[in-house]
Amino acid sequence: MPRTPSKPPTNPRRGARDTNAGVAAPVLAMPGEYGVPDTATTERMQATASHLPATSALPFLVASLTAMTGHAPLTQQVDPRDVLAVDALLSDEELLLRDTVRQLVTDRILPDVGEWFDAGTFPAEMAKEFGSLGLLGMHLEGYGCAGTSATAYGLACLELEAGDSGARSFVSVQGSLAMFPIWAFGSEEQKQRWLPGMAAGELIGCFGLTEPDSGSDPSSMLTTARTDSSGDWILNGTKMWITNGSIADVAVVWATTDPDGPDVGAVRGFVVPTDTPGFSAPEIHRKVSLRASVTSELVLTDVRLPADAVLPGVSGMRGPLSCLNEARFGISFGACGAARACYEAALDYSLERRQFDRPIASFQLTQRKLVDMMVAVQRGTLVALHLGRMKDAGTLATPQVSFAKMDNVRMALEVAREARSVLGANGITTEYPVIRHMNNLESVYTYEGTNEIHTLILGQAITGIPAFE
């Protein structure tokens, strides 16, 4: 007789026999175990629910299941301006500082920045207002500086750039490019002379590295510093695209030294009072980007400085590049502020603007644009905040700064362009902030390292192969 295959025993705790595969289909939990209702309980719930109005049955079942499993249902409500609740990641002190800067922007920048942009100016008196809040050199210790965390500095940059890139640029150049090298590489005399006044906004600084023919390759600079028989330094050269140059009291200028001198042609930094004979800073006009910001050329013609004008603590390109990393860090936050302002302007406009008898926010294409902008802003903000936490922990690497500067500025520019399309023709006027941010971000995309340079920094970081030449 043919043998009848025996059926393997079914283990109710492991699952029923799968007759096709010959294996047991897993069951996560048995009725009555681990909070899963048994058959009798389920039947009672269904019977009760069947006697309720349709609008009442679902809440009853949700409440019953919640009571049994201990898991509350997910809320459907989010803040449209902070969908991922990024604010919950900030400490009370960080929130207080963030809100203080946001209020400053609301009260002192947003009411007038459109006119500043149209006029191509930035009021120098804002320096003292920034100083009174401790925003200038805020991440530095001592000498009148606030000594905040790097994350707090980043949050301030985010809020300032939500107002305008010119405001963030002023604070960034003052603190990260002018004060930082004096603080990090200067003599005690230089620190005492310049930093307290700069922290208070009573003295304004600028940073001279870029030249007309030396941008992404700053080591090819032509500005020179030579010593004469008296020991004084003589500087000659031209710097270009210098924020705050025409209103600065002091300039940190980088120059190549004599190849036959004691520095063997190394790049050195010099603290140059702008009233020194031979120093001039003509303002650059006819800009259509960063108009609410002072941008200048620096011209040095036989500028004579004492021997102690040089920054003693650094030699070579490490000096200026370390300053740029400080500024790039702030930009990674600031770009998110500009992007957020554009997204929020588009969101508000779409809810108010009506076409075909309904808000344009009700159309699918508009919602796609709004969602794409929101996701991009939230993602970029999380990247920036992560960088802040790493910088405070002392674990931040240069390629990570490039990652955030490159991607967040690119993101912000894309958000601004998308927001402009939501606003239609209204988006090209300074009645709304979007076109102003969009134009500004074209400059931010380039300065403190172009998008291409940061791409190459990251390319070298992941391949180990430099591709700059």
Secondary structure, 3 states (H helix, E strand, C coil): CCCCCCCCCCCCCCCCEECCCCEECCCCCCCCCCCCCCHHHHHHHHHHHHCCCHHHHHHHHHHHHHHHHCCCCCCCCCECCECCCHHHHCCHHHHHHHHHHHHHHHHHHCCCHHHHHHHCCCCCCHHHHHHHCCCCCCCCCCCCCCCCCHHHHHHHHHHHHHHCHHHHHHHHHHHHHHHHHHHHHCCHHHHHHHHHHHHHCCCCEEEECCECCECCCHHHCCCEEEECCCCCEEEEEEEEEEECHHHCCEEEEEEEECCCCCCCCCEEEEEEECCCCCEECCECCCCCCCCCCCEEEEEEEEEEECHHHECCCCCCCHHHHHHHHHHHHHHHHHHHHHHHHHHHHHHHHHHHCEECCEEHHHCHHHHHHHHHHHHHHHHHHHHHHHHHHHHHHCCCCHHHHHHHHHHHHHHHHHHHHHHHHHHHHHHHCCCCCHHHHHHHHHHHCCCCCCHHHHHHHHHHHHHCCCCCC
